[in-house]
Amino acid sequence: MMGVFSAVASRAGYKDTATQTNDPATQEENEQASDEEVLDEEPKHMLLALISQLRVGMDLHKVTLPTFVLEPRSMLERITDFLSHPDLIFGVSQQEDPTERFIQVLRYYLAGWHIKPKGVKKPYNPILGEIFRCKYEYPDGSLGFYVAEQVSHHPPISAFYYVSPTNQIEIWGDLRPKSKFLGNSAATIMEGTSHLRFVDREDDGHYQITMPNMYVRGILFGKMILELGDGSRVQTSSNDISCDVEFKTKGFFGGDYNAIGGKVKDQSGIVGEISGKWNEVMELKRTKGGKTETIFDASKATVTQKIVVAEQEQDWNESRKLWSKVTRAIKKKDLDAATLAKTAIEDFQRDRTRTRDENNQKWEPVFFELIEENDQWKPKFTLPEDKEEGIKAVEKFIFDYHSIAPEDNPTDQVSSLPSTSSPSQSQFFPKIDRRSSITNSEPKRSNSTSLI
């Protein structure tokens, strides 16, 4: 049960260019997204049989889960949910009060939790070298870019980078989930840190953000339900401003699901308190004057669509292409086919790991590098000062890379089922010569690599 259990779109109107559909059943599912799930008898018996082999406190990373608990997308794409509302901080760097800038960053962070699929599902565990990349076009015409890469498999580490050159925002970090079996529940400990930087506000330094943990309750008894729990922290060391956010779990005899609380502090003391529900409405009550204001209302929110290149044009190691057989089988509710396709990917990864070990080869990520002094993964990219040059440079950095597909890769046999991507999306991406080389101004890396 490694990875994030997600609690596929929210009531806030989640759309995805590559998966949008007019199918009434899908629309109904999206409108009725719930944190709860009741299993049918056969899946329940399968899950109970699996659980009977576990012991409390056991690390679940190496446990193979049945496909009916899978959300049909990779963790690398799932991370984009947490980055769903960067538009909330467009222009915030022009705010002169550092505390007000911090409150807006906090608002952006809290807005990233309301998107959830129906029921209790977990995304695919990315394989080493898997990537996901996309582009955003905002209502004001500005652009955003995202790339994520699985930089480690043992332990699992997903590194990610978002940038909007026009809006002078960079967000990067890594996610290091660790899962444990707790009896009637499972916990995913969400280690890792996100960093946010206003490029044109160097005096702010980096905003550092950690994540709450996730719990799946009711595995053995009752309904399965997802909860966010424990604490996370948003802080900027340069201005000594912080907020410890408590994600409250429901008690046995009272309380509410999805509640949060926290105090915003700067050098003068407590400046405000946040409260509400992360999937509904969250408010900030100011210490000075006692005014209460809504900082996020999920029912009124909109999410900018991801622009993802058509699946048939993707490299073999891009998430949607790599997992396409599993995804289509899950959507057809053909769990046997999904299991076979998933097993093929897992076997492929094990074979490649063995080959590297036998040849004493070290895996080198393409987009990210480890800064060992602080154990942080950062993109191999420096954003140019000029905004237009920044757009060109980041497009080249993210979309010029292509991987040579190994002969035995698990996407060799293309399914006859329709693709989950729209061919028209390729118009949003630059025409790329797969044989072209990286210029000297780019980070040093190979333009074509093989996952071995």
C-alpha positions, 0 to 999 in steps of 0.5 A: 500500500505504498504511495498516496491513497487518494480520496477522479475529480472534485466538485470544484470542476476538475478537468483534464484535456487528455481524459475529459469525456462526455460519458454521463457515467463518468460525469456522475462519478466526478460529481459524487466524489467521496472519501468513502468506499464499500467493497463488493464481496469478491474484492473484500475477500481478496483484500482480507486474504492479503491483510491476513499475511500482514503484521502491524507495523509492517512496511507496505512498500513491497506488498503487491496490491490488487488492481481494484484499489488502484487509481488509474494514473501514476503518482507522478501525475497525482502530484499535479493535484497538489499544484492545482492553484498556482494562479492564486499566487500570480502577482503576489510578489508585488505585495509589499507586506511579507506576512500578506505574501505568506498568507497567500502562499498558505492559501495556495497550499491549502487549496491543493487538497480538494481534488480526489477520485471516487472512493479510496484509491492509490495511484500507480507506483512509478518505476525508476526513470518514469516521467510525466510532463505537461503544460498549462495555459491560464486564462490570462494567456500565461503559461505553466510547465511541469515535469516529474521523474522517479529518481529512486525506487528503493526508497521510492522518491518522486522529484517534481518541478513547476515553473511559470516564467511569466508569473515568476514562480518556481516550485520544486521538491520531492515526495518520499512516501512510506507506508505502514499497516496499522491493523484496521488502517494503513498509513502513508507517511508523507516525507519530503519537502516542497519549495516555492520561490518568487523569482522576482522577490529574492528577499523572501528566500524559499517558502518551505512546505511539508505535507500531512500524512494519509490514513485509510481507515476501516480496512477490516471493519466498516467502510473504508475512508481516507483521512489526512492527519497529523501536521504539516508546516509552511514557513519562510526562514528569511522573514521568520513567518510560519504556520503549523497546520493541523489536519484533524482526524475524526475521533471515535465519539465526535469531531468532523472529517477533513477539518484543519486548524493552525496559527499564522505567526510572524515576528510580532506573534500570532497574526491569525488562525485558520480553520474549516475543512480542506475539501469545503471552505477554509477561513482565516480569522485575523488577530488584529480586529477579529475579522474572518475571511474566506481563503478558499472555497472548493465549491467555487474553485476551477482548475486549469486543464493539463495539456498533455501530449497525445499518448501515441506521441509520448515516449515509452517511459512517460506515465500515461504511455507506460501504464496505458494498458493497465489504465484501459483495463481498469476503466473496462473493469477487466481486473485480470488484464490489468493485473497482467499488464501491471505485472509486466511493468513490475517484472520489467523494472526488476529485470532492468535493476538486475542488469544494472547491478550485474554491469555495475551501472549507476542510475542517473536521473535526467531532469533532477540532481541530488544536492547531497549537502541538504539531501534535496532533489533540484531540477538541472535547470536555471531559469533565465531572467528574461521572461520570454527567454525563460519560456523558450528555455523551459520548453526546451528543458522539459520537452526536448528530451526523448528516451530510446525505448528498450526492445523489451519495454512493456509498451511494445504491444500497443492495445487496440483499445482507444487512447486516453489522450487526444491527438490534437494536444500535440499542437501545444508543443514545439515540433521536436526532432528526436535526433537533435542535440542539446545546446551548450547552454542546456544542463549537461545530459544526454538527449536520448537515454535507455533505461537499463 
